[in-house]
Amino acid sequence: MADFDVDLFVIGGGSGGVRAARIAAGYGASVLVAEEYRMGGTCVIRGCVPKKLMVYASHVRHELDDAAGFGWTIPPATFDWPTLIANKDREIARLEAAYTFNVEKAGAKILKARATFEDAHTLRLSTGETVRAKYILIATGGAPNHGEAIPGIEHVISSNEVFHLTTFPKRIVIQGGGYIALEFACIFAGLGADVTVIYRGENILRGFDDDVRKHVRNEMEKSGITVLTGCVVTKVDKHGEAFTAHLSSGSSVAADQVMFAVGRHPNIKGLGLEKAGVALNPVNGGIAVDGFSQTNVPHIYAVGDVTHRLNLTPVAIREGHAFADTVFGKRPTRVDHADIPTAVFTQPEVGTVGLNEAEARAQYTHVDIYKTDFRSLKSTLSGSESRIMMKLIVDASTDRILGCHIVGPEAGELIQIVGIAVKMKATKADFDATIAVHPTAAEELVTLRTPSARHVRQAAE
């Protein structure tokens, strides 16, 4: 330690950095965490948590719509956007304080400053001080990417600003076809806005199972959301407090707000990585790391969205924990990035784990598909036309479940449990042997008896 001020310097106080700091401190390391904005990072401050609170708010309207069928007479309801935002802000402040407390309780110290590299071991703080660290962990996360600059781009907001709008937009245009764009489309629609989604591809949720993509789009359109694919916003004009989004198709859409959610990029600008000699991944633009999250500079590591591997909060947490175990616990630990369950909080929700059908058919010669599409029991009285879709993908040669995809209420909760079974390499026979819980939607997962499709890939001649 004679040559260093600290054992570990963590750049970024988000989920991955915080977990690494706490575990490293628990192993006895001296740890400093530098965070230039607010402790908690993307997930807590401007991502998963505030978004999910807004999802809950938007669900209320659907419950009100369903109530009459169950005998409830409810007076017309009104929604107050400032109240939701104020209550959300209060909860985020509480969580930020909890993150700060837990880091300091573990024995690490927090610096409210921006840190950049001076050299491979030296960090310069925005306060003017420098710190020399034996090990450095980069956990600066990601940032919204607006894509190509267009006329009027200055009028467009991202997922950062959407949480702080002072007034509720009665009409909103959202460009993007990924989970962030679609979640906010459903949030605003549920709260009563007129929503238009613009996406350049042929269908939304690229990378997800094709049946999931079709089902989610159908359900969104049934709920009144306009989904326009095969085009992009080329220009945004401002007229007083309103906007016009001009599309590549030649049409235009009037709105009170225009939001782009077309992707995120690693947050590395101005970090001084070149001074430390840290290499980037030429494929995805993130910091290049190996299976232990180690960069090309042996004492510098990176975890979470800044590596642009799998941009999910629980993945960043697991990577941060594994880093601390490896470096300070002397227990080399790799993170297994296979079969990670995840959810998209659209309405209806998506829960998915493992391979989609296209991936399975490309990797396995014999693939069986089990699929069901149905109205829930609740819908019989509520009158809702929303449908649930469930799909199991099976390696017919071994009977192993390769993937599970659910679109419907509480899909995120369901897929967490199914994810355990898939991770344990459960077979279709294991699912079949499990007695159903009745009446539930989830019982369909263990009562699917007949394949809806069977695929056999012919060997190349």
SVG drawing of the C-alpha trace seen along z (x, -y; Angstrom):
<svg xmlns="http://www.w3.org/2000/svg" viewBox="-72 -29 77 67">
<polyline fill="none" stroke="black" stroke-width="0.4" points="0.0,0.0 3.0,-2.3 2.7,-3.2 -1.1,-3.5 -3.7,-5.5 -6.3,-2.8 -6.7,0.9 -9.7,0.4 -11.1,-2.7 -14.6,-2.2 -15.7,-4.7 -19.5,-4.7 -22.0,-4.3 -24.5,-2.2 -25.6,1.4 -22.5,3.1 -20.0,0.7 -21.8,0.6 -21.9,4.4 -18.2,4.7 -17.3,2.0 -19.3,3.6 -17.9,7.1 -14.3,5.9 -14.6,3.9 -15.9,7.0 -12.7,8.8 -10.7,6.1 -9.8,3.9 -9.7,0.1 -12.3,-1.1 -13.2,-4.5 -16.3,-5.0 -16.5,-8.0 -20.0,-9.0 -20.5,-12.3 -24.3,-12.3 -26.4,-10.2 -25.8,-6.9 -27.8,-4.1 -27.0,-4.6 -29.3,-4.0 -31.5,-1.4 -32.4,-3.2 -32.3,-6.8 -33.4,-6.8 -34.2,-3.3 -35.8,-0.1 -37.1,-1.3 -38.8,-4.6 -40.1,-3.0 -41.7,-0.1 -43.4,-2.6 -44.8,-4.3 -45.9,-0.9 -47.8,-0.3 -49.5,-3.7 -50.6,-2.8 -52.0,0.5 -54.7,-1.2 -56.6,-2.3 -56.8,1.3 -58.1,2.4 -60.7,-0.3 -61.8,0.8 -62.1,4.4 -64.0,3.5 -67.6,3.3 -67.6,6.9 -67.1,7.9 -69.9,5.8 -68.1,2.6 -69.5,-0.8 -66.7,-3.3 -67.1,-7.1 -65.0,-8.5 -61.4,-8.6 -58.8,-11.4 -55.1,-11.1 -52.6,-13.7 -49.2,-13.5 -47.4,-15.8 -48.5,-13.7 -47.0,-10.5 -43.8,-12.3 -43.4,-13.7 -44.1,-10.4 -41.7,-8.6 -39.0,-11.2 -39.5,-10.6 -39.0,-6.9 -35.9,-7.3 -34.4,-9.6 -35.0,-7.0 -33.3,-4.3 -30.4,-6.6 -29.9,-7.1 -30.1,-3.4 -27.4,-2.8 -25.1,-5.4 -25.7,-3.9 -25.0,-0.4 -21.7,-1.3 -20.5,-3.2 -21.7,-0.6 -19.5,2.0 -16.5,-0.2 -16.1,-1.9 -15.9,-5.6 -17.9,-7.7 -16.6,-10.6 -19.2,-12.9 -17.0,-13.7 -16.2,-12.8 -13.1,-10.6 -11.0,-10.3 -7.8,-8.6 -4.4,-10.4 -2.5,-7.1 -3.1,-3.4 -3.1,-3.8 -4.0,-7.4 -7.5,-9.0 -8.1,-12.7 -11.2,-14.0 -13.3,-16.9 -12.4,-18.5 -8.8,-18.7 -7.4,-15.9 -5.7,-12.8 -5.8,-9.2 -3.5,-6.3 -5.2,-2.9 -3.9,0.6 -7.0,1.9 -9.6,-0.1 -13.1,0.9 -14.9,-0.9 -18.7,-0.7 -20.0,-3.9 -22.9,-2.2 -24.6,-3.4 -26.3,-6.4 -29.2,-7.0 -28.2,-7.3 -30.4,-9.4 -28.8,-7.9 -28.2,-10.0 -28.6,-13.7 -31.7,-15.1 -33.2,-18.6 -35.0,-19.4 -33.1,-16.8 -32.8,-19.4 -36.6,-19.0 -36.3,-15.3 -36.2,-13.8 -34.6,-10.5 -35.4,-8.0 -33.4,-10.3 -35.7,-13.3 -39.0,-11.4 -39.0,-10.9 -38.9,-14.6 -41.5,-16.0 -43.5,-18.7 -46.7,-18.2 -48.3,-15.0 -48.1,-14.8 -51.6,-13.9 -50.0,-12.9 -46.5,-11.4 -44.4,-10.0 -41.8,-7.4 -39.2,-6.2 -37.7,-2.8 -38.7,0.8 -36.9,2.1 -38.0,2.7 -37.5,-0.9 -39.5,-2.4 -42.3,0.1 -42.5,-0.1 -42.9,-3.8 -45.4,-3.5 -47.6,-1.3 -47.0,-3.5 -48.2,-6.6 -51.1,-4.8 -52.2,-3.4 -52.2,-6.8 -54.4,-8.1 -52.1,-9.5 -52.4,-9.1 -49.2,-7.1 -47.5,-6.5 -44.5,-4.2 -42.1,-4.6 -39.6,-1.8 -37.3,-1.4 -37.4,2.5 -40.1,4.8 -41.4,5.5 -40.8,4.5 -38.6,6.3 -35.8,7.4 -34.0,10.3 -37.0,11.7 -38.9,14.8 -41.0,14.0 -44.2,15.2 -43.6,12.9 -43.0,10.0 -46.2,10.6 -48.3,11.1 -47.0,8.0 -47.6,5.8 -51.1,7.1 -51.9,6.5 -50.4,3.0 -52.4,2.1 -55.6,3.5 -55.1,1.2 -55.0,-1.8 -51.3,-2.3 -50.3,-3.1 -47.3,-1.1 -45.6,-2.3 -42.8,-0.1 -40.4,-0.4 -39.9,-4.2 -38.0,-6.7 -38.4,-10.2 -36.5,-12.5 -37.3,-15.9 -39.0,-17.4 -40.7,-20.9 -41.7,-22.9 -44.9,-24.9 -45.3,-26.7 -45.7,-23.9 -46.4,-21.2 -44.3,-19.3 -44.6,-17.7 -42.6,-14.5 -42.0,-14.1 -41.5,-10.5 -39.4,-8.9 -42.7,-7.5 -43.8,-11.0 -46.4,-11.3 -46.2,-13.3 -47.5,-13.0 -48.5,-15.8 -47.4,-15.4 -47.0,-17.2 -43.7,-15.3 -41.2,-13.4 -39.1,-10.7 -36.3,-8.6 -35.3,-5.3 -33.3,-3.8 -30.5,-2.3 -27.9,-3.0 -24.1,-3.3 -21.4,-2.6 -20.7,-5.7 -17.0,-6.1 -16.8,-9.6 -14.1,-11.7 -13.0,-9.0 -9.4,-9.1 -9.3,-5.4 -6.5,-6.1 -4.3,-7.5 -4.7,-4.1 -4.3,-2.1 -7.7,-0.4 -8.9,1.2 -12.5,1.1 -14.4,4.0 -14.4,3.2 -17.7,5.0 -19.9,3.3 -17.9,0.3 -17.9,1.2 -14.8,1.8 -13.2,5.1 -13.1,7.6 -12.5,11.3 -14.6,13.8 -13.4,12.4 -14.3,8.8 -10.6,8.0 -9.5,5.5 -6.3,5.6 -4.6,3.7 -4.3,6.4 -5.3,4.3 -8.2,2.5 -11.6,4.2 -15.0,3.2 -18.5,4.5 -22.1,3.8 -23.4,1.7 -20.1,0.1 -18.9,3.4 -22.0,3.7 -22.3,7.4 -25.8,8.0 -27.2,4.7 -29.3,5.9 -29.0,4.7 -28.8,8.1 -26.0,9.0 -24.0,6.0 -24.5,6.9 -23.4,10.5 -20.3,9.3 -19.4,6.8 -19.7,9.5 -17.6,12.0 -14.9,9.3 -14.6,8.8 -14.5,12.5 -11.8,13.0 -9.5,10.1 -10.0,9.6 -11.5,12.9 -8.9,15.0 -11.8,17.1 -11.6,16.8 -15.3,16.5 -16.7,16.3 -20.2,15.1 -22.3,17.5 -24.2,15.3 -26.3,18.2 -30.0,18.7 -30.5,15.4 -34.2,14.7 -35.5,11.2 -38.7,9.3 -40.2,6.5 -42.7,4.5 -45.0,3.8 -48.7,4.3 -49.0,7.3 -45.7,8.2 -43.1,10.3 -41.0,12.9 -38.3,14.9 -35.4,17.2 -33.2,19.3 -33.3,19.6 -35.9,18.3 -37.3,20.5 -34.9,19.3 -31.9,19.7 -32.9,23.2 -33.5,24.3 -30.1,22.9 -28.3,24.7 -30.2,28.0 -31.2,30.6 -34.5,31.6 -36.7,28.9 -40.2,29.3 -42.4,26.3 -45.3,26.2 -47.4,23.1 -50.7,21.8 -52.7,18.6 -55.8,18.0 -57.9,15.5 -57.5,15.5 -60.2,16.5 -60.4,12.9 -61.2,11.8 -64.4,13.9 -66.0,11.4 -64.0,8.3 -64.7,8.5 -61.1,7.8 -60.0,9.1 -56.4,9.3 -54.8,12.8 -51.9,14.6 -49.3,16.5 -46.9,19.1 -44.3,21.1 -41.8,23.8 -38.9,24.7 -37.6,28.2 -34.6,30.1 -36.4,33.2 -33.2,35.3 -32.7,34.9 -36.1,33.5 -34.4,30.5 -36.3,27.2 -34.2,24.8 -36.4,21.7 -39.6,20.4 -41.5,17.3 -44.5,15.8 -46.6,12.8 -49.3,11.9 -50.0,10.6 -47.1,11.1 -44.9,12.7 -41.8,11.2 -42.7,12.9 -43.3,16.2 -40.2,16.3 -38.0,15.8 -39.2,19.2 -39.1,20.9 -35.6,19.5 -34.5,21.8 -35.8,24.8 -34.2,23.9 -30.9,23.2 -31.1,26.7 -31.6,28.2 -35.1,29.3 -36.8,31.5 -40.2,31.4 -40.9,34.6 -40.1,32.7 -42.6,30.0 -45.2,32.7 -44.6,34.4 -45.4,31.2 -49.0,31.0 -50.8,27.9 -52.0,25.1 -55.6,24.5 -57.1,22.1 -54.0,20.1 -52.6,19.1 -49.3,20.6 -50.7,24.1 -50.6,24.1 -46.8,24.5 -47.2,28.0 -50.2,29.1 -49.0,28.6 -49.1,32.1 -49.0,31.9 -46.3,30.0 -47.6,27.2 -44.7,27.7 -41.7,30.1 -38.6,29.1 -35.9,31.4 -32.9,29.9 -31.6,31.9 -27.8,32.6 -25.8,30.8 -24.9,33.1"/>
</svg>
